[in-house]
């Protein structure tokens, strides 16, 4: 692949749609054989970045390489090294799963015999062999997405782009897709995953890039990003809401920082540096003050909290209306 050991490289990518700057100096480097998660809300620039990296859109400035090939100067060659699974399954509902894969094989200029062999290989790989002769209209959501993943791998590309692959799926379907992606990476495929689901990024990605306003504003492993906003937290759910101020004062004293209060859930929480010492002090002080707690938990920050701290807004907005800069 790339001489640098990176399957995907982007430097200073810019793209403007009219008055909207979808990419504003987008930089990215994804090592071979890993999953990189692009995390951000609608309008952050994730999908535009994927379109540029998969040769579907020319950038206004900057450069990008995929599998060692320049996506602007060598787009035809680059396409043979790329698989792309978009947000919506590109399948024929009337055809069976096997017929769909054979059709995709033929569209990729495979001979009929080779297309049939490849279809059988992929149906087996994605746990769809028993459903291979069933019409796709009778597949569950998770089965359709697994079949869509299989279609993206007809030519066994070294780099696979997944643009919000589990949008609209129920938890079972999402887990099916996650397992399929995990098996791909285990076999050496490099995956760039765009998602609004923080749980998905946390589970699949070895490295996460937080995207906002068309550029990467933070990157690191999930653990590194969580640690960057202040380490562990102590959460306390009280039995009586009236004791919230006293409990917040105790927690703030143990944590050495202000405690957050949520009267609706009778919860107080604060970041702590020394988790064991702070927890011990809080439990003792609550007992001495006669404050009853229904639950006391020590936990790591979530990616939701990371994203909110970095960008000032949630990763998943209340409305998910598509935008040109998505």
C-alpha positions, 0 to 999 in steps of 0.5 A, spaced: 500 500 500 502 506 501 510 507 502 508 511 509 505 505 512 498 509 511 492 506 507 489 513 507 492 520 507 489 527 506 492 533 507 489 540 507 483 538 503 478 543 502 471 543 498 466 549 498 458 548 496 456 555 494 457 559 500 458 553 505 465 550 506 464 543 507 471 541 508 476 547 511 483 544 511 481 536 512 487 532 515 487 525 516 492 519 516 490 512 517 495 506 518 494 500 514 489 494 517 486 498 522 479 501 523 479 509 523 472 512 526 470 519 523 465 522 528 461 528 528 454 530 527 450 532 520 454 537 517 461 536 520 464 534 513 464 526 514 460 524 508 464 530 503 471 527 506 469 520 504 466 522 497 473 526 496 477 520 498 473 515 494 474 519 487 467 521 487 468 528 488 474 533 486 477 537 492 478 544 491 485 544 494 489 539 498 491 532 496 489 525 498 492 518 497 488 511 498 492 505 498 498 509 495 494 512 489 493 519 488 485 520 488 485 526 483 491 524 479 489 516 479 482 516 480 481 510 475 486 506 479 484 508 485 477 505 485 480 498 484 483 499 491 477 501 494 470 498 497 464 503 498 458 502 502 454 508 503 448 510 508 443 506 504 443 499 501 444 498 493 441 492 492 436 489 488 430 487 492 427 482 487 433 478 486 436 473 491 442 475 495 447 470 491 444 473 484 445 480 487 453 478 488 453 475 482 451 481 478 456 486 482 461 481 480 459 482 473 459 489 473 466 489 476 468 485 469 469 478 473 467 472 468 460 469 470 464 463 473 468 467 477 463 471 479 459 465 482 465 463 486 466 470 489 459 470 491 459 463 494 465 465 498 462 472 500 455 469 502 459 464 507 464 469 510 458 474 512 454 468 515 449 468 509 450 462 505 443 459 508 439 465 505 443 466 499 437 464 494 432 468 498 429 474 495 433 480 498 426 483 500 425 478 505 432 479 509 432 483 515 435 490 516 442 487 519 442 481 513 441 487 508 447 491 511 451 484 511 450 483 504 451 490 502 458 489 505 459 483 501 458 487 495 463 492 497 468 487 497 467 483 490 474 485 488 477 484 495 479 491 496 484 493 501 481 499 503 473 499 505 469 506 506 463 505 511 459 511 511 454 510 517 453 503 515 448 502 521 443 508 520 436 505 522 438 498 524 435 495 530 440 493 536 441 486 533 442 488 526 447 493 528 451 488 532 451 483 526 454 489 522 459 490 527 461 483 527 462 483 520 466 489 520 471 486 526 472 480 521 474 484 515 479 488 520 482 481 522 483 479 515 487 485 514 482 490 511 483 497 512 476 501 514 474 508 514 468 508 518 463 515 519 458 515 524 454 519 529 453 513 534 458 514 539 458 507 541 459 504 534 466 508 534 468 506 541 467 499 539 470 498 532 475 504 532 482 503 534 483 511 533 477 516 532 478 523 529 473 528 531 470 532 525 467 539 526 466 544 521 470 541 516 476 539 519 479 534 524 479 538 531 481 532 535 484 525 534 486 519 538 484 512 541 477 512 545 481 511 551 486 517 550 480 522 548 476 520 554 482 521 558 483 528 555 477 531 558 479 529 565 479 522 567 474 518 571 467 521 574 464 519 580 456 519 580 451 519 586 444 518 585 441 520 592 434 517 595 432 524 597 432 530 592 433 535 598 439 532 600 442 534 593 446 541 595 449 537 601 451 531 597 454 536 591 458 540 597 461 533 599 463 531 592 466 537 590 470 537 596 473 530 595 474 531 587 477 538 588 472 541 583 465 543 582 460 538 582 454 537 577 447 537 579 441 534 576 435 535 580 430 531 575 434 524 576 437 526 584 444 525 581 451 529 582 457 528 579 464 530 578 471 529 575 476 526 579 484 525 579 485 520 584 479 515 583 480 510 589 481 516 594 476 520 592 471 515 592 473 512 599 472 520 602 465 521 599 462 514 601 465 516 608 463 523 608 456 521 606 455 516 611 457 521 616 452 526 614 446 521 614 445 522 606 442 516 603 445 514 596 441 509 592 447 508 587 454 510 587 458 509 581 465 510 578 466 511 571 470 513 565 467 519 561 463 517 555 465 519 548 458 523 548 462 527 553 468 528 549 464 530 543 460 535 547 467 538 551 470 539 544 465 542 540 460 545 545 454 541 542 452 533 541 454 529 536 447 527 534 443 533 533 435 533 535 434 533 527 438 529 522 436 533 516 441 532 511 446 537 509 450 538 503 456 538 508 454 532 511 
